Amino acid sequence: MEHTPEQEKDILFATRDKDGAVTLYADEEWAVERGADPSQLHMVEIPRELYSKGTIQEVREFVASYLEDRQGQSPQ
């Protein structure tokens, strides 16, 4: 099966504050160096098109939606 750019993903790590703010990190090590709690990091696959051509705000919104969807699926 041939891969198209739309199928490829890039990885970011993210944390979400109680106020809903999202902080993005290029990798887990850098996140920890910047003071992030490793247990609160989420690995998020970003579509290549968004990663390469989207604005930081668009990426943050994508990650926020992803985290909201995941939280909604978690058993309470």
DRENDO-1510 file (C-alpha; in Angstrom, 1 decimal, always signed):
<recs>
REC; n; res; u; v; w
REC; 1; MET; +0.0; +0.0; +0.0 .
REC; 2; GLU; +1.4; +3.4; -1.0 .
REC; 3; HIS; +1.6; +6.1; +1.7 .
REC; 4; THR; +0.4; +9.5; +0.8 .
REC; 5; PRO; +1.4; +12.6; +2.8 .
REC; 6; GLU; -2.1; +12.8; +4.3 .
REC; 7; GLN; -1.6; +9.4; +6.0 .
REC; 8; GLU; +1.8; +10.3; +7.6 .
REC; 9; LYS; +1.8; +11.7; +11.1 .
REC; 10; ASP; +4.2; +13.7; +13.2 .
REC; 11; ILE; +4.4; +13.3; +17.0 .
REC; 12; LEU; +4.2; +16.0; +19.6 .
REC; 13; PHE; +3.9; +15.7; +23.4 .
REC; 14; ALA; +1.4; +17.9; +25.2 .
REC; 15; THR; +0.1; +18.8; +28.6 .
REC; 16; ARG; -3.2; +20.4; +29.4 .
REC; 17; ASP; -3.7; +22.8; +32.3 .
REC; 18; LYS; -6.9; +22.9; +34.4 .
REC; 19; ASP; -7.9; +26.1; +32.6 .
REC; 20; GLY; -7.7; +24.2; +29.3 .
REC; 21; ALA; -4.5; +25.7; +28.0 .
REC; 22; VAL; -2.3; +23.3; +26.0 .
REC; 23; THR; +1.5; +23.3; +26.1 .
REC; 24; LEU; +3.3; +21.5; +23.2 .
REC; 25; TYR; +6.7; +19.9; +23.3 .
REC; 26; ALA; +8.8; +18.4; +20.6 .
REC; 27; ASP; +9.8; +15.4; +22.7 .
REC; 28; GLU; +9.4; +13.9; +26.1 .
REC; 29; GLU; +12.9; +14.8; +27.3 .
REC; 30; TRP; +12.5; +18.4; +26.4 .
REC; 31; ALA; +9.1; +18.5; +28.2 .
REC; 32; VAL; +10.7; +17.2; +31.4 .
REC; 33; GLU; +13.6; +19.7; +31.1 .
REC; 34; ARG; +11.0; +22.4; +30.9 .
REC; 35; GLY; +9.3; +21.2; +34.1 .
REC; 36; ALA; +6.5; +19.1; +32.7 .
REC; 37; ASP; +5.3; +16.1; +34.8 .
REC; 38; PRO; +6.0; +13.0; +32.7 .
REC; 39; SER; +2.8; +11.4; +34.1 .
REC; 40; GLN; +0.8; +14.3; +32.6 .
REC; 41; LEU; +2.3; +14.1; +29.1 .
REC; 42; HIS; +0.2; +13.0; +26.2 .
REC; 43; MET; +1.7; +11.8; +22.9 .
REC; 44; VAL; -0.4; +13.1; +20.1 .
REC; 45; GLU; -0.1; +12.2; +16.4 .
REC; 46; ILE; -0.4; +15.3; +14.3 .
REC; 47; PRO; -1.4; +14.9; +10.6 .
REC; 48; ARG; +1.7; +15.8; +8.5 .
REC; 49; GLU; -0.2; +18.5; +6.5 .
REC; 50; LEU; -1.3; +20.3; +9.7 .
REC; 51; TYR; +2.2; +19.9; +11.3 .
REC; 52; SER; +4.0; +21.3; +8.3 .
REC; 53; LYS; +1.5; +24.0; +7.1 .
REC; 54; GLY; -0.8; +24.8; +10.0 .
REC; 55; THR; -0.4; +27.7; +12.4 .
REC; 56; ILE; +0.6; +27.0; +16.0 .
REC; 57; GLN; -2.9; +28.0; +17.0 .
REC; 58; GLU; -4.4; +25.4; +14.6 .
REC; 59; VAL; -2.0; +22.7; +16.1 .
REC; 60; ARG; -3.0; +23.7; +19.6 .
REC; 61; GLU; -6.7; +23.5; +18.7 .
REC; 62; PHE; -6.2; +20.0; +17.2 .
REC; 63; VAL; -4.3; +18.8; +20.3 .
REC; 64; ALA; -7.0; +20.3; +22.6 .
REC; 65; SER; -9.8; +18.6; +20.7 .
REC; 66; TYR; -7.8; +15.3; +20.7 .
REC; 67; LEU; -7.3; +15.5; +24.5 .
REC; 68; GLU; -11.0; +16.4; +25.1 .
REC; 69; ASP; -12.0; +13.4; +23.0 .
REC; 70; ARG; -9.7; +11.1; +25.0 .
REC; 71; GLN; -10.9; +12.4; +28.3 .
REC; 72; GLY; -14.5; +11.9; +27.3 .
REC; 73; GLN; -13.7; +8.2; +26.4 .
REC; 74; SER; -12.0; +7.5; +29.8 .
REC; 75; PRO; -14.1; +5.7; +32.4 .
REC; 76; GLN; -14.8; +8.0; +35.3 .
</recs>
